[in-house]
Amino acid sequence: MPLIPEEPQIHESAQGPRATPAGGRTAPTPRPVPGPRPAAPARPGRPGPIRPMPAQRTPREPAKPGPSASTSTPQIQLIPASAEGALDAAEEAVDLLLESGRAPGDVLVITTGEPHPWAAHELSFGEAAYWAQHDAGDDVFYADASVASRAAARPVVVVAVNGGADATVAATLPLALSRSGALLIVCGDPKQIDSVLGAGV
């Protein structure tokens, strides 16, 4: 009787179970899915993310042929207000400027009496941090009359005559006019402002 060779038996325990996916292909190794990026840090002392820098800055336009931009006289607008209400009037003026399309970095606000709360808050972190906000030029900047001479020119300057001596007001308005490129808005007592404006501002 001829011998029939037995088929070799491979025990599952020898090689271990083999799981073959449908189609006979080996399943690829799954790649890790990247998680969301961490949020931008908040600005020191001010809530909210950091504003983009160049996107919101509006550089000054180059001088057009003819008279240079420095020799043109900015438009002057007077908003009547009491010393107590001058700061609120200035805030409303800034809101209107921003709503009309002005970039925040276009606006400088000067106070003749008590400093604006924003300026007082930023100065609590030191002068270096305060002037760094000014140099960044991407936000409305508030300066007291005593340090306004250090501020750079901006297209629009808003002055809140919210107190201070007459000499301070008389010195602040010409300075504000020299810092404004296109528009000077003065919020305060019309009689007091007219007396200064009539003196050669």
LUMSEKOL-943601 format. One record per residue (C-alpha): residue number from 1; residue in three letters; x, y, z. Coordinates in nm, 2 decimals, decimal comma. Example, Ala and Ser with C-alpha at 12.3 -4.5 7.8 and 13.67 -1.06 7.14 Angstrom:
<vexgus>
<i->1 | aa->ALA | px->1,23 | py->-0,45 | pz->0,78> $
<i->2 | aa->SER | px->1,37 | py->-0,11 | pz->0,71> $
</vexgus>
This chain:
<vexgus>
<i->1 | aa->MET | px->0,00 | py->0,00 | pz->0,00> $
<i->2 | aa->PRO | px->0,16 | py->0,32 | pz->-0,11> $
<i->3 | aa->LEU | px->0,23 | py->0,58 | pz->0,15> $
<i->4 | aa->ILE | px->0,06 | py->0,91 | pz->0,11> $
<i->5 | aa->PRO | px->0,28 | py->1,19 | pz->0,24> $
<i->6 | aa->GLU | px->0,11 | py->1,39 | pz->0,50> $
<i->7 | aa->GLU | px->0,07 | py->1,76 | pz->0,46> $
<i->8 | aa->PRO | px->0,28 | py->1,96 | pz->0,70> $
<i->9 | aa->GLN | px->0,08 | py->2,08 | pz->0,99> $
<i->10 | aa->ILE | px->0,17 | py->2,43 | pz->1,12> $
<i->11 | aa->HIS | px->0,04 | py->2,48 | pz->1,46> $
<i->12 | aa->GLU | px->-0,11 | py->2,82 | pz->1,54> $
<i->13 | aa->SER | px->0,08 | py->2,83 | pz->1,87> $
<i->14 | aa->ALA | px->0,41 | py->2,82 | pz->1,68> $
<i->15 | aa->GLN | px->0,37 | py->3,14 | pz->1,49> $
<i->16 | aa->GLY | px->0,09 | py->3,31 | pz->1,68> $
<i->17 | aa->PRO | px->-0,24 | py->3,42 | pz->1,54> $
<i->18 | aa->ARG | px->-0,22 | py->3,63 | pz->1,22> $
<i->19 | aa->ALA | px->-0,49 | py->3,88 | pz->1,16> $
<i->20 | aa->THR | px->-0,52 | py->3,97 | pz->0,79> $
<i->21 | aa->PRO | px->-0,74 | py->4,26 | pz->0,71> $
<i->22 | aa->ALA | px->-0,99 | py->4,25 | pz->0,42> $
<i->23 | aa->GLY | px->-0,82 | py->4,25 | pz->0,09> $
<i->24 | aa->GLY | px->-0,50 | py->4,09 | pz->0,22> $
<i->25 | aa->ARG | px->-0,32 | py->4,42 | pz->0,28> $
<i->26 | aa->THR | px->-0,14 | py->4,51 | pz->0,60> $
<i->27 | aa->ALA | px->-0,31 | py->4,79 | pz->0,79> $
<i->28 | aa->PRO | px->-0,10 | py->5,11 | pz->0,79> $
<i->29 | aa->THR | px->0,02 | py->5,25 | pz->1,11> $
<i->30 | aa->PRO | px->-0,21 | py->5,53 | pz->1,22> $
<i->31 | aa->ARG | px->-0,05 | py->5,88 | pz->1,23> $
<i->32 | aa->PRO | px->-0,10 | py->6,10 | pz->1,53> $
<i->33 | aa->VAL | px->-0,35 | py->6,38 | pz->1,47> $
<i->34 | aa->PRO | px->-0,21 | py->6,72 | pz->1,57> $
<i->35 | aa->GLY | px->-0,41 | py->6,90 | pz->1,84> $
<i->36 | aa->PRO | px->-0,52 | py->7,26 | pz->1,83> $
<i->37 | aa->ARG | px->-0,26 | py->7,54 | pz->1,87> $
<i->38 | aa->PRO | px->-0,25 | py->7,71 | pz->2,20> $
<i->39 | aa->ALA | px->-0,42 | py->8,04 | pz->2,23> $
<i->40 | aa->ALA | px->-0,22 | py->8,36 | pz->2,21> $
<i->41 | aa->PRO | px->-0,12 | py->8,50 | pz->2,54> $
<i->42 | aa->ALA | px->-0,31 | py->8,79 | pz->2,68> $
<i->43 | aa->ARG | px->-0,16 | py->9,13 | pz->2,67> $
<i->44 | aa->PRO | px->0,00 | py->9,22 | pz->3,01> $
<i->45 | aa->GLY | px->-0,25 | py->9,41 | pz->3,21> $
<i->46 | aa->ARG | px->-0,51 | py->9,42 | pz->2,93> $
<i->47 | aa->PRO | px->-0,76 | py->9,14 | pz->2,85> $
<i->48 | aa->GLY | px->-0,78 | py->8,99 | pz->2,51> $
<i->49 | aa->PRO | px->-0,53 | py->8,85 | pz->2,26> $
<i->50 | aa->ILE | px->-0,26 | py->9,06 | pz->2,11> $
<i->51 | aa->ARG | px->-0,37 | py->9,26 | pz->1,81> $
<i->52 | aa->PRO | px->-0,20 | py->9,19 | pz->1,48> $
<i->53 | aa->MET | px->0,07 | py->9,45 | pz->1,43> $
<i->54 | aa->PRO | px->0,12 | py->9,55 | pz->1,06> $
<i->55 | aa->ALA | px->-0,24 | py->9,47 | pz->0,96> $
<i->56 | aa->GLN | px->-0,39 | py->9,75 | pz->1,18> $
<i->57 | aa->ARG | px->-0,12 | py->10,01 | pz->1,13> $
<i->58 | aa->THR | px->-0,18 | py->10,28 | pz->0,88> $
<i->59 | aa->PRO | px->0,15 | py->10,44 | pz->0,77> $
<i->60 | aa->ARG | px->0,15 | py->10,80 | pz->0,69> $
<i->61 | aa->GLU | px->0,09 | py->10,88 | pz->0,33> $
<i->62 | aa->PRO | px->0,39 | py->11,02 | pz->0,14> $
<i->63 | aa->ALA | px->0,39 | py->11,38 | pz->0,05> $
<i->64 | aa->LYS | px->0,21 | py->11,46 | pz->-0,27> $
<i->65 | aa->PRO | px->0,37 | py->11,68 | pz->-0,54> $
<i->66 | aa->GLY | px->0,35 | py->12,04 | pz->-0,44> $
<i->67 | aa->PRO | px->0,35 | py->12,17 | pz->-0,08> $
<i->68 | aa->SER | px->0,48 | py->11,91 | pz->0,16> $
<i->69 | aa->ALA | px->0,25 | py->11,74 | pz->0,41> $
<i->70 | aa->SER | px->0,43 | py->11,90 | pz->0,70> $
<i->71 | aa->THR | px->0,33 | py->12,25 | pz->0,59> $
<i->72 | aa->SER | px->-0,04 | py->12,17 | pz->0,55> $
<i->73 | aa->THR | px->-0,26 | py->12,29 | pz->0,84> $
<i->74 | aa->PRO | px->-0,47 | py->12,02 | pz->1,01> $
<i->75 | aa->GLN | px->-0,84 | py->12,07 | pz->1,04> $
<i->76 | aa->ILE | px->-0,95 | py->12,19 | pz->1,39> $
<i->77 | aa->GLN | px->-1,28 | py->12,07 | pz->1,54> $
<i->78 | aa->LEU | px->-1,41 | py->12,19 | pz->1,87> $
<i->79 | aa->ILE | px->-1,65 | py->11,98 | pz->2,09> $
<i->80 | aa->PRO | px->-1,80 | py->12,19 | pz->2,37> $
<i->81 | aa->ALA | px->-1,77 | py->12,02 | pz->2,71> $
<i->82 | aa->SER | px->-1,72 | py->12,10 | pz->3,07> $
<i->83 | aa->ALA | px->-1,40 | py->12,00 | pz->3,24> $
<i->84 | aa->GLU | px->-1,58 | py->11,71 | pz->3,40> $
<i->85 | aa->GLY | px->-1,73 | py->11,59 | pz->3,07> $
<i->86 | aa->ALA | px->-1,43 | py->11,65 | pz->2,85> $
<i->87 | aa->LEU | px->-1,29 | py->11,30 | pz->2,89> $
<i->88 | aa->ASP | px->-1,63 | py->11,14 | pz->2,80> $
<i->89 | aa->ALA | px->-1,66 | py->11,37 | pz->2,50> $
<i->90 | aa->ALA | px->-1,31 | py->11,27 | pz->2,39> $
<i->91 | aa->GLU | px->-1,40 | py->10,90 | pz->2,42> $
<i->92 | aa->GLU | px->-1,71 | py->10,95 | pz->2,21> $
<i->93 | aa->ALA | px->-1,50 | py->11,13 | pz->1,95> $
<i->94 | aa->VAL | px->-1,25 | py->10,84 | pz->1,94> $
<i->95 | aa->ASP | px->-1,54 | py->10,59 | pz->1,90> $
<i->96 | aa->LEU | px->-1,67 | py->10,79 | pz->1,60> $
<i->97 | aa->LEU | px->-1,33 | py->10,80 | pz->1,45> $
<i->98 | aa->LEU | px->-1,29 | py->10,42 | pz->1,47> $
<i->99 | aa->GLU | px->-1,64 | py->10,36 | pz->1,34> $
<i->100 | aa->SER | px->-1,57 | py->10,58 | pz->1,04> $
<i->101 | aa->GLY | px->-1,27 | py->10,37 | pz->0,95> $
<i->102 | aa->ARG | px->-0,98 | py->10,52 | pz->1,13> $
<i->103 | aa->ALA | px->-0,72 | py->10,27 | pz->1,25> $
<i->104 | aa->PRO | px->-0,66 | py->10,27 | pz->1,63> $
<i->105 | aa->GLY | px->-0,30 | py->10,35 | pz->1,57> $
<i->106 | aa->ASP | px->-0,40 | py->10,68 | pz->1,39> $
<i->107 | aa->VAL | px->-0,53 | py->10,84 | pz->1,71> $
<i->108 | aa->LEU | px->-0,35 | py->11,01 | pz->2,00> $
<i->109 | aa->VAL | px->-0,54 | py->11,14 | pz->2,30> $
<i->110 | aa->ILE | px->-0,40 | py->11,41 | pz->2,53> $
<i->111 | aa->THR | px->-0,55 | py->11,50 | pz->2,86> $
<i->112 | aa->THR | px->-0,47 | py->11,83 | pz->3,04> $
<i->113 | aa->GLY | px->-0,60 | py->11,74 | pz->3,38> $
<i->114 | aa->GLU | px->-0,63 | py->11,39 | pz->3,53> $
<i->115 | aa->PRO | px->-0,47 | py->11,12 | pz->3,32> $
<i->116 | aa->HIS | px->-0,69 | py->10,89 | pz->3,12> $
<i->117 | aa->PRO | px->-0,75 | py->10,56 | pz->3,32> $
<i->118 | aa->TRP | px->-0,58 | py->10,36 | pz->3,04> $
<i->119 | aa->ALA | px->-0,26 | py->10,57 | pz->3,08> $
<i->120 | aa->ALA | px->-0,27 | py->10,54 | pz->3,45> $
<i->121 | aa->HIS | px->-0,31 | py->10,16 | pz->3,42> $
<i->122 | aa->GLU | px->-0,03 | py->10,11 | pz->3,17> $
<i->123 | aa->LEU | px->0,20 | py->10,33 | pz->3,37> $
<i->124 | aa->SER | px->0,15 | py->10,11 | pz->3,67> $
<i->125 | aa->PHE | px->0,36 | py->9,85 | pz->3,48> $
<i->126 | aa->GLY | px->0,64 | py->10,10 | pz->3,44> $
<i->127 | aa->GLU | px->0,73 | py->10,37 | pz->3,18> $
<i->128 | aa->ALA | px->0,91 | py->10,11 | pz->2,96> $
<i->129 | aa->ALA | px->0,59 | py->9,91 | pz->2,90> $
<i->130 | aa->TYR | px->0,39 | py->10,23 | pz->2,86> $
<i->131 | aa->TRP | px->0,60 | py->10,37 | pz->2,59> $
<i->132 | aa->ALA | px->0,64 | py->10,03 | pz->2,42> $
<i->133 | aa->GLN | px->0,26 | py->10,05 | pz->2,36> $
<i->134 | aa->HIS | px->0,32 | py->10,39 | pz->2,20> $
<i->135 | aa->ASP | px->0,61 | py->10,27 | pz->1,98> $
<i->136 | aa->ALA | px->0,41 | py->9,97 | pz->1,86> $
<i->137 | aa->GLY | px->0,16 | py->10,21 | pz->1,71> $
<i->138 | aa->ASP | px->-0,12 | py->9,96 | pz->1,68> $
<i->139 | aa->ASP | px->-0,37 | py->10,11 | pz->1,93> $
<i->140 | aa->VAL | px->-0,51 | py->10,44 | pz->2,05> $
<i->141 | aa->PHE | px->-0,25 | py->10,60 | pz->2,28> $
<i->142 | aa->TYR | px->-0,34 | py->10,82 | pz->2,58> $
<i->143 | aa->ALA | px->-0,09 | py->11,07 | pz->2,71> $
<i->144 | aa->ASP | px->-0,09 | py->11,33 | pz->2,99> $
<i->145 | aa->ALA | px->0,00 | py->11,68 | pz->2,88> $
<i->146 | aa->SER | px->0,32 | py->11,66 | pz->3,09> $
<i->147 | aa->VAL | px->0,46 | py->11,38 | pz->2,87> $
<i->148 | aa->ALA | px->0,28 | py->11,46 | pz->2,54> $
<i->149 | aa->SER | px->0,59 | py->11,62 | pz->2,39> $
<i->150 | aa->ARG | px->0,74 | py->11,27 | pz->2,38> $
<i->151 | aa->ALA | px->0,46 | py->11,13 | pz->2,17> $
<i->152 | aa->ALA | px->0,51 | py->11,10 | pz->1,80> $
<i->153 | aa->ALA | px->0,28 | py->11,26 | pz->1,54> $
<i->154 | aa->ARG | px->-0,04 | py->11,08 | pz->1,44> $
<i->155 | aa->PRO | px->-0,30 | py->11,16 | pz->1,18> $
<i->156 | aa->VAL | px->-0,56 | py->11,25 | pz->1,45> $
<i->157 | aa->VAL | px->-0,50 | py->11,41 | pz->1,79> $
<i->158 | aa->VAL | px->-0,78 | py->11,44 | pz->2,04> $
<i->159 | aa->VAL | px->-0,73 | py->11,68 | pz->2,33> $
<i->160 | aa->ALA | px->-0,95 | py->11,65 | pz->2,64> $
<i->161 | aa->VAL | px->-0,93 | py->11,98 | pz->2,84> $
<i->162 | aa->ASN | px->-1,04 | py->11,80 | pz->3,16> $
<i->163 | aa->GLY | px->-0,87 | py->12,04 | pz->3,40> $
<i->164 | aa->GLY | px->-0,53 | py->12,17 | pz->3,46> $
<i->165 | aa->ALA | px->-0,40 | py->12,53 | pz->3,47> $
<i->166 | aa->ASP | px->-0,46 | py->12,77 | pz->3,19> $
<i->167 | aa->ALA | px->-0,09 | py->12,77 | pz->3,12> $
<i->168 | aa->THR | px->-0,10 | py->12,39 | pz->3,07> $
<i->169 | aa->VAL | px->-0,39 | py->12,42 | pz->2,83> $
<i->170 | aa->ALA | px->-0,22 | py->12,71 | pz->2,65> $
<i->171 | aa->ALA | px->0,10 | py->12,49 | pz->2,61> $
<i->172 | aa->THR | px->-0,09 | py->12,17 | pz->2,52> $
<i->173 | aa->LEU | px->-0,30 | py->12,30 | pz->2,23> $
<i->174 | aa->PRO | px->0,00 | py->12,42 | pz->2,01> $
<i->175 | aa->LEU | px->0,18 | py->12,09 | pz->2,09> $
<i->176 | aa->ALA | px->-0,13 | py->11,89 | pz->1,99> $
<i->177 | aa->LEU | px->-0,16 | py->12,09 | pz->1,67> $
<i->178 | aa->SER | px->0,20 | py->12,01 | pz->1,58> $
<i->179 | aa->ARG | px->0,15 | py->11,64 | pz->1,65> $
<i->180 | aa->SER | px->-0,17 | py->11,61 | pz->1,44> $
<i->181 | aa->GLY | px->-0,13 | py->11,53 | pz->1,07> $
<i->182 | aa->ALA | px->-0,49 | py->11,58 | pz->0,95> $
<i->183 | aa->LEU | px->-0,73 | py->11,65 | pz->1,23> $
<i->184 | aa->LEU | px->-0,72 | py->11,81 | pz->1,58> $
<i->185 | aa->ILE | px->-1,02 | py->11,76 | pz->1,80> $
<i->186 | aa->VAL | px->-1,04 | py->11,97 | pz->2,12> $
<i->187 | aa->CYS | px->-1,30 | py->11,88 | pz->2,38> $
<i->188 | aa->GLY | px->-1,35 | py->12,15 | pz->2,65> $
<i->189 | aa->ASP | px->-1,48 | py->12,49 | pz->2,74> $
<i->190 | aa->PRO | px->-1,52 | py->12,69 | pz->2,41> $
<i->191 | aa->LYS | px->-1,43 | py->13,02 | pz->2,58> $
<i->192 | aa->GLN | px->-1,11 | py->12,88 | pz->2,72> $
<i->193 | aa->ILE | px->-1,02 | py->12,71 | pz->2,40> $
<i->194 | aa->ASP | px->-1,10 | py->13,01 | pz->2,18> $
<i->195 | aa->SER | px->-0,88 | py->13,23 | pz->2,39> $
<i->196 | aa->VAL | px->-0,59 | py->12,99 | pz->2,33> $
<i->197 | aa->LEU | px->-0,67 | py->12,94 | pz->1,96> $
<i->198 | aa->GLY | px->-0,70 | py->13,31 | pz->1,91> $
<i->199 | aa->ALA | px->-0,36 | py->13,36 | pz->2,06> $
<i->200 | aa->GLY | px->-0,20 | py->13,21 | pz->1,75> $
<i->201 | aa->VAL | px->-0,26 | py->12,83 | pz->1,76> $
</vexgus>
